[in-house]
């Protein structure tokens, strides 16, 4: 307990040095610092510094069209089954709130298997989560001798909009605040709108550019015949296909219903190809990998297009079946473009395109005088605590004040390292952890005082004081850390920021109170060898 070999001392000094370096941008302009040093300090939140206010909307037509696109793939699989009957040849077209299926193969009598197709579709048309038991997600009805119309009933529309709004909120949060520490606030408004408040962000156009991408990644089979492409460019598009283009592929006809979609992608990241050029790597989940293998096996020697937001990123040839589910996109990307695209793909596909209704740059709700007053109050409070500790515990109080200063530096170093945003709840978390750090020192010092009064020598009193206070300190801090973890996992915005600040502060408080104060005490005792220690 009282042994500090050189490696432990080196580790303590390295930790303190790291905290100082990470906290420096909060008080010093680091624009000219070397590349390995941080340049940005802790961001101030919307209530301290201001930020961006965006009001956004998702339109029901886009949401329903997207859900019908997904259902179209399931319909194609259902109508292609051959376990009980011949596959039903068909073409599917989604338009707004409806999907039209036109059957293309009649029997010898000239009749189309409409009832068989409806029966197959009904088997996959179960109720939505939260919908009525036994109900159907879609309405399926015949629309002629060779056609079927699939539409969305009002109850399903309400459930789809609620689900889409929740998913959109999650994706917006992942794109704007991927690390979960910027304390952004997203507030739903009605059934289709939400308000985003991003503290410390001065440019609403940057956020709009980040959020305006749908992030819709699909893999589509390609028809690259010159005659089909020429006809499509002339306005006659092959049924079931659409004409798209890309920066490196030119115009191509891609099948309207994709083989792989964004939900089949497990993760994405920026990487480099063999020539060290930026590329995008992504891995398909088990379901996506299976579908990708089946698609490449059934379409060998054909081309498929990797499409992001209706732009063809690449269109390689399928030379052989591709197992494993690891895919990459190469192209003329910059490092930033590859990183942004990987972040958009990882965050997931928007259920519908965001429409921006209002944007504002918000000024701080607290004036500069109020902020300065808060800083003065904090400094006065810490100074009074320091005076009390020194008067109450003499030299040990000085050691406690030094460790308290180190604690504050480490907290701000940790927040700066995470790129966190500091708001009033975060300041409350810092003040709370400072109080807990002082409390831990008080527990130890009172134990040392009791041990000295019972007749122990100074070193044994110090050792017994730290050993006996350890369980109490750990109990108090671990329970608080659990509470902070729950707040972080379940909370959002300021609550999550408070939890992050509190969690970092608990860790640094235990380290400074139980390591740095003890190290200073032991070093002083071994250097000067006093018989007693006034506490």
Rosetta blueprint (number, residue, H / E / L):
1 X L
2 X L
3 X L
4 X L
5 X L
6 X H
7 X H
8 X H
9 X H
10 X H
11 X H
12 X H
13 X H
14 X H
15 X H
16 X H
17 X H
18 X H
19 X H
20 X H
21 X H
22 X H
23 X H
24 X H
25 X H
26 X H
27 X L
28 X L
29 X L
30 X L
31 X L
32 X L
33 X L
34 X L
35 X L
36 X L
37 X L
38 X L
39 X L
40 X L
41 X L
42 X L
43 X E
44 X E
45 X L
46 X L
47 X L
48 X L
49 X L
50 X L
51 X E
52 X E
53 X E
54 X E
55 X E
56 X E
57 X E
58 X E
59 X L
60 X H
61 X H
62 X H
63 X H
64 X H
65 X H
66 X H
67 X H
68 X H
69 X H
70 X H
71 X H
72 X H
73 X H
74 X H
75 X H
76 X H
77 X H
78 X H
79 X H
80 X H
81 X L
82 X L
83 X L
84 X L
85 X L
86 X L
87 X L
88 X L
89 X L
90 X E
91 X E
92 X E
93 X E
94 X E
95 X E
96 X L
97 X L
98 X E
99 X E
100 X E
101 X E
102 X E
103 X E
104 X L
105 X L
106 X E
107 X L
108 X L
109 X L
110 X L
111 X L
112 X E
113 X L
114 X H
115 X H
116 X H
117 X H
118 X H
119 X H
120 X H
121 X H
122 X H
123 X H
124 X H
125 X L
126 X L
127 X L
128 X L
129 X L
130 X L
131 X L
132 X L
133 X L
134 X L
135 X L
136 X L
137 X L
138 X E
139 X E
140 X E
141 X E
142 X E
143 X L
144 X L
145 X L
146 X L
147 X E
148 X E
149 X E
150 X E
151 X E
152 X E
153 X L
154 X H
155 X H
156 X H
157 X H
158 X H
159 X H
160 X H
161 X H
162 X H
163 X H
164 X H
165 X H
166 X H
167 X H
168 X H
169 X H
170 X H
171 X H
172 X H
173 X H
174 X H
175 X H
176 X H
177 X L
178 X L
179 X L
180 X L
181 X L
182 X L
183 X L
184 X L
185 X E
186 X E
187 X E
188 X E
189 X E
190 X L
191 X L
192 X L
193 X E
194 X E
195 X E
196 X E
197 X E
198 X E
199 X E
200 X L
201 X L
202 X L
203 X L
204 X H
205 X H
206 X H
207 X H
208 X H
209 X H
210 X H
211 X H
212 X H
213 X L
214 X L
215 X L
216 X L
217 X E
218 X E
219 X E
220 X E
221 X E
222 X E
223 X E
224 X L
225 X L
226 X H
227 X H
228 X H
229 X H
230 X H
231 X H
232 X H
233 X H
234 X L
235 X L
236 X L
237 X L
238 X L
239 X L
240 X L
241 X E
242 X E
243 X E
244 X E
245 X L
246 X L
247 X L
248 X L
249 X L
250 X L
251 X L
252 X E
253 X E
254 X E
255 X E
256 X L
257 X L
258 X L
259 X L
260 X E
261 X L
262 X H
263 X H
264 X H
265 X E
266 X E
267 X E
268 X E
269 X E
270 X E
271 X E
272 X E
273 X L
274 X L
275 X L
276 X L
277 X L
278 X E
279 X E
280 X E
281 X E
282 X E
283 X E
284 X E
285 X L
286 X H
287 X H
288 X H
289 X H
290 X H
291 X H
292 X H
293 X H
294 X H
295 X H
296 X H
297 X H
298 X H
299 X L
300 X L
301 X L
302 X L
303 X E
304 X E
305 X E
306 X E
307 X E
308 X E
309 X L
310 X L
311 X E
312 X E
313 X E
314 X E
315 X L
316 X L
317 X E
318 X L
319 X L
320 X L
321 X L
322 X L
323 X L
324 X L
325 X L
326 X E
327 X E
328 X E
329 X E
330 X L
331 X L
332 X L
333 X L
334 X L
335 X H
336 X H
337 X H
338 X H
339 X H
340 X H
341 X H
342 X H
343 X H
344 X H
345 X H
346 X H
347 X H
348 X L
349 X L
350 X L
351 X L
352 X L
353 X L
354 X E
355 X E
356 X E
357 X E
358 X E
359 X E
360 X E
361 X E
362 X E
363 X L
364 X L
365 X L
366 X L
367 X L
368 X H
369 X H
370 X H
371 X H
372 X H
373 X H
374 X H
375 X H
376 X H
377 X H
378 X H
379 X H
380 X H
381 X H
382 X H
383 X H
384 X H
385 X H
386 X H
387 X H
388 X H
389 X H
390 X H
391 X H
392 X H
393 X H
394 X H
395 X H
396 X H
397 X H
398 X H
399 X H
400 X H
401 X H
402 X H
403 X H
404 X H
405 X H
406 X H
407 X H
408 X H
409 X H
410 X H
411 X H
412 X H
413 X H
414 X H
415 X H
416 X H
417 X H
418 X H
419 X L
420 X L
421 X E
422 X E
423 X L
424 X H
425 X H
426 X H
427 X H
428 X H
429 X H
430 X H
431 X H
432 X H
433 X H
434 X H
435 X H
436 X H
437 X H
438 X H
439 X H
440 X H
441 X H
442 X H
443 X H
444 X H
445 X H
446 X H
447 X H
448 X H
449 X H
450 X H
451 X H
452 X H
453 X H
454 X L
455 X L
456 X L
457 X L
458 X H
459 X H
460 X H
461 X H
462 X H
463 X H
464 X H
465 X H
466 X H
467 X H
468 X H
469 X H
470 X H
471 X H
472 X H
473 X H
474 X H
475 X H
476 X H
477 X H
478 X H
479 X H
480 X H
481 X H
482 X H
483 X H
484 X H
485 X H
486 X H
487 X H
488 X H
489 X H
490 X H
491 X L
492 X L
493 X L
494 X H
495 X H
496 X H
497 X H
498 X H
499 X H
500 X H
501 X H
502 X H
503 X H
504 X H
505 X H
506 X H
507 X H
508 X H
509 X H
510 X H
511 X H
512 X H
513 X H
514 X H
515 X H
516 X H
517 X H
518 X H
519 X H
520 X H
521 X H
522 X H
523 X H
524 X H
525 X H
526 X H
527 X H
528 X H
529 X L
530 X L
531 X L
532 X L
533 X L
534 X L
535 X L
